[in-house]
Amino acid sequence: MPCVAVGNGTVLLPMELCRVAPRQRLIRLDETQTSEIIKIAAQRPGDRLAAIDHAVNRQAAFPDDPTARAFGLSISSRTVEVGARVLPNPMLAYGSPGRYDPKGGGSWNLRDVRFLNGSSLPSWAVVCFANQRFAAEDLEAARGQHGPTFMAEFVDMLNKCGVATPREFPPVVYPDRNATVYSAVAEAKAKAQAAFGAPASLVLVVLPDTGAALYREVKQASDSMLGLPTQCIVSRKAGIGCPARGRPQYCANVAMKVNAKLGGCNTRLGDVERLPVLGARRPFMILGADVTHPRPGEGGPSIAAVVGSMDATATRYAARVTMQRGGQEIVAELKAMVKSLLLEFYGATRGMRPESLLFYRDGVSESQFQEVYYKEYSALLEACAEMGDAGAEYRPPITFVIVQKRHHTRFFPKSTDQSNRDRSGNVLPGTVVDNDIAHPHDFSFYLNSHSGIQGTSKPAHYSVLVDENKFGADGMQLLTYHLCYLFCRCTRSISVCPPAQYAHLAAFRGRLMLRGEGGSDTASSASGGGGTVEFMSINPRLQKAMFYV
């Protein structure tokens, strides 16, 4: 008889005896539902402030609350005015132009711009899971019924940005319905070798939609089994087989990801002399760490990721990803992961070791600060100690920073101040607050490093637990803000510094490497939830690559 598995799958109930309780919370939303809820939640700053004032003064009515009066509490009905500063934006350096000023708006574009270090794409191929009938023209021809095709515009954008490609278009694989994703990507790899006489550097994968299942299979095949970078695009967004809208910008964004995955550098900071670490002209490493957990009720393991910069521009980050006990926030294998990144750095810089470390830790609540300090800071010390030479201790100074985005603090520019707001009505990128609402004793600050697109911007909260590099408040804030301009996936300053964001992306890529029983030979397994979960390890050939972007 068919039964329903409840709990962690250990209890089976006859289906005819079960009743679905009404008004249950829906945890998983589809693409349309997610888009609609974002529209509802994304209130403009003025509307958000008005809603908060209404909730406090009309709905909560604290002055009339008997419990508040009984405890002698007096809650102001007005928002708090705090002092703030707007940090200057950095100058950027591209291949052309050499100096580029993104201005103070926090966004720019790639028009007439070449990457600082363009990569080479000597051999590549395409796998198309979209309908061949509609997609073939855009992927195989130079011109179609409505003008240049996607492939023509994409290759042109790659070349304009400095990514070298062959003159011929890449071969295209249209998998049969019964073909596995692995076999399709492997076939594309073989066709690239045959067409260009060189091993495939990348496979472009055309997806019919944003469905997670097919994307997961693609990344498992490429990142674990084949060790070959893949770049996924969605046919509708790329204008493949349908009318193209905003294709040049889309191609530019994909070109940035491709260049990063192939080892290129899109841009770097121009004026670094006034910045700590970057301006010292000595080897350093900036690290980021994050842990992603299973959804409530799902069970299963957590995934930890650590990234580390591999160059003097803090733009190339290698990643290490591991599986650990579900719900555990402390990075269990931090010492081994950092040691591996230090060895990678040693090889990439031809025998140099970082003389200072800057560690950004994402996703930690205030209640966990002490535990993270004792365990993860100690793990960093142990990793460095094991990297020392015989009779010579290796002990670089460490700055340990926790990054938080899950808070309810919002900044609104004063209604009378029109100069310190962006076009969306939010505070300007670079707005920093380190007094009044910051911690009275500890080293912390709020930084709004991005421009608002829709809704009310949420600043990031940075808490500096250790500052052995003696950056100080001004140096720490300026360095963190300027790093936000180096995110390789877009021409915008982002809301969280890139090391933390890269660790976040690597951890979520690691979650795609989880699958049930019957995993690959290289998979490690752990018992989580109702059965065995296998972690498909990242292929060693991708250890140096930014495969996760």
C-alpha positions in Angstrom: 0.0 0.0 0.0 1.3 3.5 -0.7 2.2 5.3 2.5 3.2 8.8 3.5 6.6 9.3 5.1 6.5 11.9 7.9 9.0 13.4 10.2 12.5 12.3 9.0 11.0 9.5 6.9 11.1 7.0 9.7 7.3 6.9 10.2 5.0 5.7 7.5 1.3 6.3 7.6 -1.5 5.0 5.3 -2.4 7.7 2.9 -6.2 7.3 3.4 -5.9 8.1 7.1 -4.0 11.3 6.6 -5.5 14.8 6.3 -3.7 17.9 5.1 -3.9 20.7 7.7 -5.1 24.0 6.3 -3.1 27.3 6.2 0.3 25.7 6.3 3.3 27.9 5.6 4.7 27.3 2.1 8.5 27.1 2.3 9.4 26.6 -1.3 8.2 29.3 -3.8 8.3 29.1 -7.5 9.8 31.8 -9.7 6.6 33.8 -10.2 5.7 33.6 -6.5 9.1 34.8 -5.5 8.9 37.7 -7.9 5.5 38.8 -6.6 6.5 38.7 -2.9 9.6 40.8 -3.7 7.4 43.4 -5.2 5.2 43.5 -2.1 8.2 43.6 0.3 10.3 46.1 -1.7 8.9 49.4 -0.4 10.6 52.6 -1.3 12.4 54.3 1.6 9.6 57.0 2.1 6.9 54.4 2.1 8.9 52.1 4.4 9.5 54.9 6.9 5.8 55.9 6.9 4.8 52.2 7.5 7.2 52.0 10.4 5.8 55.2 11.9 2.3 53.9 11.6 3.1 50.6 13.2 4.8 52.2 16.1 2.4 55.1 16.8 -0.9 53.6 15.7 -0.7 49.8 16.0 1.8 49.3 18.8 0.7 52.5 20.7 3.5 52.1 23.3 2.4 55.1 25.4 -0.9 53.4 26.1 0.5 50.0 26.6 -0.2 48.8 30.2 2.7 46.4 30.3 5.2 49.1 29.2 3.8 51.5 31.9 4.0 48.7 34.6 7.7 48.3 33.9 8.4 52.1 33.6 9.3 51.9 30.0 9.1 54.9 27.8 9.5 54.4 24.1 10.0 57.3 21.7 7.6 57.6 18.8 10.3 59.2 16.6 13.1 57.6 14.6 16.6 58.2 15.9 18.8 60.8 14.1 22.4 59.6 13.8 25.5 61.2 12.4 26.9 59.6 9.2 29.8 60.0 6.8 29.9 59.3 3.0 33.2 57.6 2.1 34.8 58.5 -1.3 34.4 56.0 -4.1 37.6 54.4 -5.4 39.2 54.8 -8.8 39.2 51.6 -10.8 41.8 50.3 -13.3 40.8 48.5 -16.5 42.9 47.4 -19.4 41.3 50.3 -21.2 40.9 52.9 -19.9 43.7 52.7 -17.3 41.9 54.9 -14.8 38.1 54.7 -14.5 36.0 56.8 -12.2 32.7 55.0 -11.4 31.5 58.2 -9.7 29.4 58.1 -6.5 26.4 56.3 -7.8 27.7 52.8 -7.1 27.2 51.5 -10.7 28.8 51.8 -14.1 28.8 49.9 -17.4 31.3 48.2 -19.7 30.8 50.5 -22.7 34.2 51.0 -24.4 35.9 49.1 -21.6 38.4 46.2 -21.8 39.1 43.9 -18.9 42.3 44.4 -17.0 43.5 40.9 -17.8 41.5 39.3 -20.5 41.5 35.5 -20.5 41.8 33.1 -23.4 39.0 30.8 -24.6 40.8 28.7 -27.3 38.4 25.7 -27.1 34.8 25.7 -26.1 31.4 24.2 -26.9 27.7 24.7 -26.2 25.1 22.3 -24.7 21.5 23.4 -25.4 18.7 22.0 -23.3 16.2 24.4 -24.8 14.1 23.6 -27.8 16.4 23.0 -30.8 13.8 24.2 -33.3 13.8 27.7 -31.9 17.4 27.9 -30.5 19.5 26.6 -33.4 19.6 29.9 -35.4 20.7 32.0 -32.4 23.5 29.5 -31.5 24.8 28.5 -34.9 24.3 31.4 -37.3 25.8 34.9 -37.4 22.6 36.6 -38.5 19.0 35.6 -38.1 15.7 36.9 -39.3 15.8 39.8 -36.8 19.5 40.8 -37.0 22.6 39.5 -35.2 22.1 36.3 -33.3 22.9 35.6 -29.7 26.2 33.8 -30.4 27.4 36.6 -32.7 26.7 39.3 -30.1 28.1 37.2 -27.3 31.4 36.4 -29.1 31.6 40.1 -30.1 31.2 41.2 -26.5 33.9 38.7 -25.3 36.3 40.1 -27.9 35.5 43.7 -27.1 36.1 43.0 -23.4 39.5 41.3 -24.1 38.6 37.6 -24.0 40.3 35.9 -27.0 38.1 33.4 -28.8 38.5 31.3 -32.0 37.2 32.7 -35.3 34.8 29.8 -35.6 31.6 29.5 -33.5 31.7 26.6 -31.0 30.0 23.3 -31.7 26.6 22.8 -30.3 25.2 19.7 -28.6 21.4 19.1 -28.5 20.9 16.2 -26.1 18.3 13.5 -26.7 15.5 13.3 -24.2 17.0 10.1 -22.8 20.5 11.4 -22.5 22.0 12.2 -19.1 23.3 15.7 -18.3 26.7 14.2 -17.7 26.8 12.6 -21.1 25.7 15.8 -22.8 28.5 17.9 -21.1 31.0 15.1 -21.8 30.0 15.1 -25.4 30.4 18.9 -25.7 33.9 18.6 -24.1 34.8 16.0 -26.7 33.4 18.1 -29.6 35.4 21.1 -28.5 38.6 19.0 -28.5 37.8 17.8 -32.0 36.8 21.2 -33.4 39.7 23.3 -32.0 42.4 20.7 -31.4 42.8 21.7 -27.7 41.2 20.6 -24.5 37.9 22.4 -23.7 38.3 25.4 -21.5 34.6 26.0 -20.9 31.1 24.7 -21.8 28.3 27.2 -22.3 25.0 25.6 -21.1 21.7 26.9 -22.4 18.8 26.2 -20.0 15.1 26.4 -20.9 14.2 28.0 -17.6 15.6 28.8 -14.1 14.6 25.3 -12.7 17.0 24.2 -10.0 17.0 20.4 -10.8 18.7 20.7 -14.2 21.1 23.4 -12.9 22.1 21.1 -10.1 22.8 18.2 -12.5 24.9 20.4 -14.7 27.1 21.6 -11.9 27.5 18.1 -10.5 28.7 16.9 -13.9 31.0 19.9 -14.5 32.4 20.8 -11.1 32.8 17.3 -9.7 32.9 14.6 -12.4 34.6 16.4 -15.3 36.5 19.3 -13.6 35.4 21.6 -16.4 34.0 25.1 -15.9 30.5 25.7 -17.2 28.5 28.9 -17.7 24.8 28.5 -17.6 22.4 31.0 -19.3 18.6 31.0 -19.5 17.3 31.0 -23.1 14.5 33.5 -22.4 16.8 36.0 -20.7 19.5 35.7 -23.4 17.0 36.2 -26.2 17.6 32.7 -27.6 14.7 31.6 -29.7 12.7 34.6 -28.7 12.8 38.4 -29.1 16.0 39.8 -27.5 15.6 42.5 -24.9 18.7 44.1 -23.2 21.0 41.5 -24.8 24.1 43.6 -24.8 24.0 44.1 -21.1 23.2 40.4 -20.6 26.2 39.4 -22.7 28.4 41.8 -20.8 27.4 40.3 -17.5 28.0 36.7 -18.8 31.4 37.8 -20.2 32.5 39.0 -16.7 31.7 35.6 -15.2 33.4 33.8 -18.0 36.6 35.9 -17.7 36.7 35.3 -13.9 36.2 31.5 -14.3 39.0 31.3 -16.9 41.5 33.1 -14.6 41.2 36.6 -15.9 40.8 39.8 -13.9 38.0 42.2 -14.8 39.3 45.2 -12.8 41.3 46.3 -9.8 41.4 49.3 -7.5 43.4 52.1 -8.9 44.6 54.2 -6.0 45.6 51.8 -3.2 48.3 53.8 -1.5 45.9 55.1 1.2 44.4 51.7 1.9 45.7 49.3 4.5 47.1 45.9 3.3 46.7 46.7 -0.4 48.8 49.8 -0.2 51.6 48.2 1.8 53.1 46.4 -1.2 53.6 43.3 0.9 52.0 39.8 0.4 48.7 39.5 2.1 45.6 37.3 2.0 42.0 38.3 2.4 39.7 35.4 3.4 36.0 34.9 3.5 34.0 32.1 5.2 30.4 31.1 5.4 28.2 28.1 6.3 24.9 27.3 4.7 22.4 25.1 6.5 19.5 23.0 5.3 16.0 24.5 5.3 14.0 24.1 8.5 12.5 20.6 8.6 14.6 19.2 5.8 17.5 17.7 7.9 20.8 16.9 6.2 24.3 18.3 6.6 25.6 21.9 6.5 28.1 23.1 3.9 31.1 25.3 4.9 33.1 27.3 2.4 36.3 29.4 2.8 37.8 31.5 0.0 41.2 33.2 0.0 42.7 35.8 -2.3 45.6 34.6 -4.5 47.0 37.9 -6.0 48.1 41.4 -5.1 44.9 42.9 -6.4 42.5 40.9 -4.2 40.5 39.9 -7.2 41.3 36.1 -7.6 39.9 33.8 -4.9 40.4 30.1 -4.6 37.8 28.2 -2.6 37.6 25.2 -0.3 34.2 23.6 0.4 33.4 20.8 2.9 30.4 19.1 4.4 29.8 19.1 8.2 27.1 18.2 10.7 23.8 19.8 10.0 23.1 23.0 11.9 26.7 23.5 13.0 27.7 27.1 12.5 31.4 26.8 13.5 33.5 25.8 10.4 34.7 22.4 11.6 37.6 22.0 9.2 38.7 25.6 9.2 42.3 24.9 10.1 42.7 22.4 7.2 40.9 24.6 4.7 43.0 27.7 5.6 46.2 25.7 5.5 45.3 24.4 2.1 44.6 28.0 0.9 48.0 29.1 2.3 49.7 26.4 0.4 47.8 27.4 -2.8 49.0 31.0 -2.2 52.5 29.8 -1.7 52.4 28.1 -5.1 50.7 30.9 -6.9 53.2 33.5 -5.6 56.3 31.4 -6.1 57.2 30.8 -2.6 55.7 33.8 -0.7 53.6 33.7 2.4 51.0 36.3 3.4 52.5 38.8 5.9 49.0 39.7 7.1 45.6 38.1 7.1 42.1 39.7 6.9 39.3 37.3 7.7 35.6 38.2 6.9 33.2 35.8 8.5 29.6 35.8 7.2 26.4 34.5 8.8 27.2 34.7 12.6 24.7 36.0 15.1 25.8 38.1 18.1 25.1 35.2 20.5 27.8 33.2 18.6 30.5 35.8 18.6 32.4 34.4 21.6 32.3 30.8 20.3 33.4 31.8 16.9 36.3 33.9 18.4 37.5 31.1 20.5 37.3 28.3 17.9 37.8 29.9 14.5 40.4 32.5 15.5 42.3 29.6 17.2 42.0 27.6 14.0 43.6 30.4 12.0 46.5 30.5 14.5 47.0 26.8 14.3 46.9 26.8 10.5 49.6 29.5 10.4 51.7 27.7 13.0 51.8 24.5 10.9 53.0 26.6 7.9 56.1 27.7 9.7 59.6 26.6 8.9 61.7 24.5 11.2 62.8 26.8 14.0 61.0 29.8 12.6 57.5 30.6 13.7 55.0 31.8 11.1 52.6 34.2 12.9 51.2 36.9 10.6 48.9 39.5 12.2 45.2 38.7 11.8 42.1 41.0 11.6 38.9 39.0 12.2 35.7 40.6 11.1 32.1 39.4 11.3 29.7 40.5 8.6 25.9 40.5 9.3 23.0 41.2 7.0 20.2 39.7 9.1 19.2 42.7 11.2 16.4 45.2 11.2 18.4 48.5 11.0 17.6 50.8 8.1 18.9 54.2 7.2 16.7 57.0 5.7 18.1 60.3 4.5 16.5 63.3 6.2 13.6 64.7 4.2 15.3 68.1 4.0 18.6 66.6 2.7 18.4 66.1 -1.1 22.1 65.8 -1.6 22.8 62.6 0.3 20.3 60.3 -1.4 20.4 58.3 -4.6 17.8 58.1 -7.3 15.8 55.5 -5.4 15.6 57.7 -2.3 18.1 55.6 -0.3 21.2 56.8 1.4 24.3 57.1 -0.9 26.8 54.2 -1.4 29.6 54.6 1.1 27.4 55.8 3.9 28.9 54.7 7.2 27.6 55.0 10.8 29.9 54.1 13.6 28.4 56.0 16.5 25.1 56.3 18.5 23.7 53.0 17.3 27.0 51.1 17.1 28.3 49.0 20.0 29.3 51.3 22.8 32.6 49.4 23.5 33.4 47.0 20.7 34.8 47.9 17.2 31.7 47.9 14.9 30.1 49.9 12.2 27.3 49.9 9.7 28.2 50.4 6.0 25.7 51.0 3.1 28.1 50.1 0.2 25.6 49.7 -2.6 23.1 51.8 -4.5 19.4 51.0 -4.2 17.7 49.2 -7.1 14.3 48.7 -5.6 13.0 48.9 -2.0 14.9 50.2 1.0 18.6 49.4 1.2 19.9 47.3 4.0 23.3 48.2 5.3 25.8 45.5 6.4 26.9 45.4 10.0 30.6 44.8 10.5 32.0 43.7 13.9 35.8 43.6 14.3 36.7 41.0 16.9 40.4 41.2 16.4 42.6 43.9 14.7 46.2 42.8 15.1 46.9 44.7 11.8 45.9 47.9 13.5 43.7 49.1 10.6 41.7 51.3 12.9 38.2 52.5 12.2 39.0 54.7 9.2 41.2 52.2 7.4 38.8 49.3 8.1 35.8 51.1 6.7 37.6 52.5 3.6 39.2 49.2 2.7 35.9 47.3 3.2 33.9 49.8 1.1 36.5 49.9 -1.8 36.6 46.1 -1.9 32.8 46.2 -2.7 33.7 47.6 -6.1 35.6 44.4 -7.1 32.8 41.9 -7.3 33.4 40.0 -10.6 29.8 39.4 -11.6 28.5 42.9 -12.0 29.5 46.5 -12.6 28.1 47.7 -9.3 29.4 48.1 -5.7 27.7 45.3 -3.8 26.1 45.3 -0.3 28.6 42.9 1.3 32.3 42.8 0.8 33.3 40.3 -2.0 35.3 37.8 0.2 32.2 37.2 2.3 29.9 37.1 -0.8 32.3 34.7 -2.6 32.2 32.3 0.4 28.4 32.5 0.4 28.3 31.6 -3.3 30.9 28.8 -2.8 28.8 27.3 0.1 25.7 27.3 -2.0 27.5 25.7 -4.9 28.6 23.1 -2.4 25.0 22.4 -1.5 24.4 21.6 -5.1 27.0 18.8 -4.7 24.7 17.0 -2.2 22.7 14.0 -3.5 21.1 10.9 -2.0 22.3 7.3 -2.0 24.2 6.1 -5.1 26.7 9.0 -5.4 29.9 9.0 -7.3 33.0 7.1 -6.3 34.6 10.3 -5.1 31.7 11.3 -2.9 31.9 11.4 0.9 28.9 10.4 2.8 27.2 11.4 6.1 24.0 10.4 7.8 21.5 13.3 7.8 17.8 13.4 8.1 16.1 10.2 6.9 19.1 8.6 5.1 22.6 8.9 3.7 23.6 12.1 2.0 26.6 12.1 -0.3 28.8 15.1 -1.0 30.4 15.1 -4.4 33.8 16.8 -3.8 35.0 19.6 -6.1 37.3 18.3 -8.8 40.9 19.0 -8.0 41.3 20.7 -11.5 39.0 23.5 -10.3 40.7 24.1 -6.9 42.3 27.3 -8.3 39.4 28.5 -10.4 36.5 30.7 -9.4 34.1 28.0 -10.5 31.4 29.2 -8.0 30.7 32.6 -9.6 
